[in-house]
């Protein structure tokens, strides 16, 4: 199994990070320190270089140090046994520039998939607590790291929906020219919807066994969990849906149905995990989703993704922490980054893993 890894990371003016250079171990790297010292930000820069954007949806100006008007992130990776230099630079008020081996990307989407990465963060509770958009992004981010055509179809689909919504917002149902333009948009939506829908169905079917296995391992089989794919297209064709909702869409001034409304239903013991899962169970649920993402990408790409674990052990009992560590140890993982505020816990984890490692105390 091939695994990518980050050898060297250099940072200039990235938020509150004081250190500007890190030389990492090929296996395990631990960032230890109090809250607010920049551990999460270091992990976010690694994600940023891998995917081309911040994991935390931060705008460009939000990640530049307050005392500066630019930032630069540079990473020396080994990908598919080849050396890759990735640079991300941003000027305050300007556009982001992403380079691979000194060559500027014309489209950031071309970078996705080169460096498979999985991030596990306390902010992932949004997967459970927020609306369907977060769960769609979860599905799309995984498939897109392995399927370029899916990513392009998704980009095209979202642009069409934006244009259709603009037309719905600024026109009336009774105007012939508006209806003709809607038909043009709908033809494209029909063309793109089925391939995206089919790939999402296939993904959930393949992903589910990984998730069930990971959750069972973390919880020692104490709870039954499930995920279901909910889509308007599960019951009707997109052509029927668009026809039935046309008048409603003009009234609402947006496209009310379609694959952009898809969702993942998350359950524990046949009940919504959002309402019936304890804090520990919800955290276990999210970690299982992310470790399943890791396994799925590893199998699909033939590359073991870089795994970023940001402060995930807090609020978990000792048994669940031990089970997670054993899971990681038994998996054919590549490079692992862990952040934690508890130095003693990190020491115990490293002792149990018994692999080459580095600890950075921030």
N, C-alpha and C positions, 0 to 999 in steps of 0.2 A: 504494500500500500504506500503510495507516494504521499508525502505531506509537505505542505508549504510552511515556511517559517520566516519570521522577521528577525534579522540579525541585528540591525542597528536602526535606532530611531533618533532623529534630531528635531527639536522643536524650537521655534522662535516666536515669542509673543502670543502663545496659545493660552488664553485665559490666565489662571493663577499658577501655572506650573513654573517652578523656579528652575529645576534641572532642565538642561537643554540637550542632553545626550544620554542615551541608554544603550548598552550592549547586552543583548538578551541571550539566555540559554536556549538551546534548541528544543528543550522539553518543557520545563516548568519555571515560571517567573511569578514571583509574589510581590505585590506592592502593599506595604504595611504602613499604617499611620492613622492619625486622628481624622475625623470628618473634616472636610474643607481644605485638605492639603493638596488635592489634585489627583488622587488615585483614579477616580472615575474619568477625569479628563484625559489621563494618559491612555486608558483603554479606549476612550472615544476617538483619540487620534489614530489609533491602530485601525479601528473600524472605518474611520474616515478615509484612510489610505486604501483600505480594502474594497470599499463600496463606492467611495466618491462623495459621501455626505456624512454629516453627524448622525449618530444613532438617536440623538435626543431632539431631533427636529429643530435644532438651533439655526437661526439665521446667521449669515456671514458676519455681521457686525457684532453678534452676541458672543462669538468665540475669539475675537481679537482682544488681547489685553488692553485694558482701559488706557494705559499710558502709551499705546502704540497706534499706528495707522495701517499696519499690515501684519500678516502672520505667514509663517512658512512651516510646513510639516514635510519631512523627508524620511523615507524608509528604504532600507536595503533588504529586499526579500530574496528568498530562493523559491521559485515557483516552477513546478514540473522539472526540477533539477537544473533550472536556468536562473541566472542572477537577474533580478528586476529592480530598477530604481524608480520609485514612485514619489512624485513631488506634488504637493497641493499648496498653492499660494493664493492669498486673498488680500486685496487692498481695500481699506475702509471706503465704503460707498461704491466699490467696483465689483467686477465679476470674479468668480472663482476660476482659477486656471489649474487644470490637472494634467500632469505629464507622466509619461511612461518612457523611461530611458531617453530623456530629453525631448521626446516628441509629444506635442500638445494634442490632447484628445479633442476632436471636433464635437463629439457627443459623449457625455459621461456614461451613457448606457453601454457604450462599447467596452468600458472597463469592468462592468459587472460580470462576475464569473471567473475572472483571472485569479482572484485570491478568495476562495470560499471562506466565509467567516461566520461564526455564531456568537452572539452576545447574549448573556443572561444578566439581567439588571433588576433592581427593585422597582424600576419604573415599568417593568413588564406587567405589573398588576393591571395596567390599562387594557391588556388583552381580555381580562375578565370583567373589569368594572366599567369600561367605556363602551361606546356603540360599535356597530358592525364594521365601521371603517378600519378600526385597529386590527380586527381579526382578518379582514380581507388583505390588509397590508402584510400580515404575517404569512398568509398563503402565497401571495404574489412575490414576496421577497425570496421565499424558498425556491419556488418554481423558476423565477427569473435568473437565479444564480446557476441554473442548469440548462435553461432553454431560452436561447436568444430570440427565436421566433415568437414565443409566448410574450416575452418582454416587449417586443416591437408591436405585436397585436394589442397589447394592453395600453401602450403609449398612444397608439392610433385611436383606440376606442375612447379613451378618456378625452382626447382632443375633440372627437366627434360629439360626445355628450356635452362638453363645454359649449361648442358652437350651437348645438340644438337648444340648449338651455338659454343662451343669449337670444335666439330667435323667439322662443316661447315667452320670454320676459318682455320683449319689445314689439309684439305683434298680436293680432287677434285671430281667432279660429276661422272667421268667415272670409278671410282674404285668400283668394285663389293662389296668388304668388307665394304666400307663406306656406300653404299646404303643399305646393309643389316642391318648395325648398325642404320642407320636413320630409317629404318622400325621398329626396336625395340623401339626407342624413340617415333615414331609416334603412335604406338599402345597404349602406355601409355598416350600420349597427348590426343588421341581420348577418352580413358577411363575416363580421368579426366575433359575434357573440358565441356561436356554436363551438368554434375551436377553443376559445377561452373556457367556456363552460365544461367541455369534455375533458380538458386537461386538469381542471380543478377537481372534477369527479375522480379522475384517475389518481390524482395526487392524494386526496383524502383516503382513498381505498388503500393505497400503498403505505401511507404515513401512519394510519391507525394502529397496525400491529406494533410498530416501533414505540408509539406513545404508550400503548397499554402495557408493554413489557417494561418500559422505563418507570412508569408510575407504580407498577406492582413491585418493582425492585426497591424503589424509594420508600414506599409505605409498608413494605413487608406484607403486601396483600390484604391490608386492613379495610380498604374501600374499593367499591366498583366505580369505575369512571368510564366516560364515553364522550366522543365528539361526533357530531352529525353535520353534514353539509346542507345548508338551506339555500335554495335558489328559486326564483320565479320560473326559471327554465326547467326545473325538475318536473313540472306538471303541464306546461304549455310551451308552444314554440314562441320564439321571440317575435315572430311576425304577428301572431295572434295577440300577444301581450301589447305590442305597440299600437295595434288597431283598437283594442279595447280601452286603452288608457289615453288616447289622443285628446279627447275633449277635457278630460281631467287634467292632463298635463298643461293645457293652455290656461286653465283656471288657476292651477298651482304655480304656473310659470317655471316649471322644471320637469325633467324626465323622471317620473315617479316609480318606474319599474324597469328591471333589467339586471344584468349581471353586476352592475355597480351597486346593487343592493344586496348582494349575496352575504351570507353569514355562516359562521361556525357556531353550532350550539354545543356548549360545554356543560357536562353534567357529572355529578357525583352522587352515587346511590340513587339514580333516576331523578334527581332534582337539580335545578340550576346551581352550579358551583358558586355563582355570585351571591346567592341568597343563603345557601345551606352549607357552604364550605367554611371551615374554620380558617383562621389566618395561616396556620401551618399547612392545612390541606390545600388552600389556594396557592401557597408558595410552592408546595410539592407539585401541584398541577402544572404550574408555569415552568418549573425546572424540567419536568418530564416532557413538556412540549418542546422545549429548547434542546434537550438531549436527543429527542427523537428527530428534530431538525438536523442535528449533527450527524446522526446515523444515516438519515435519508440522503443528505448531500454526499456523505462519504461513499455510499453505495452507488449513487447516480453518477458522480464525477470521477470516482476512482482516486479521489484526493481527500485526505483527512483535513477538514477545515481547521483554521486557527480558532481556538475556543477561548472566549473572554468571559470570565465569571466575576461579576462585580458585586461584592458584599452580599453573597447569596445565602450565607450560613446563619445570619441573624434570624431569630424567631423560629428556628428549627430545633427540635429536640436532638439529643446526642445520637439516637438511633438513626434518624433520617440523615443527619450529617455524615455519619459513618457509611450509610448505604450509598450516598452520593459519591463519596470519595472512592468507595469500592467499585462503583460503576465506572468512574473515570479511569481508575487503575486497570480495570479489566478490558476497557475498550482500546481498540487500536487507534488511540488519538495521537495527534501530532504535537503541536505546540500549545501550551496551556498558560493562560494568564489569570491569576487570582488576586483580587484586592480584598483586604479585610482590615478592620480596626484592632482585631485581637491577635497580638503577636504569638501568644501561647497556643492558640488554636491553629495558626499557620504552622508552627513548629510541629505540632502533633500530626497535621495533615501531611507534611513533607516526610515525616518519619514513616508514616503508613504507606506512602506512595513509593518511597525508596528508589527514586529516580534522580537523575541530574537536575539541579535546580539553582536558581539565584533568588535572593531576597533583596528588595529595594525598600529601604525605610525612608519614607518621605516626611 
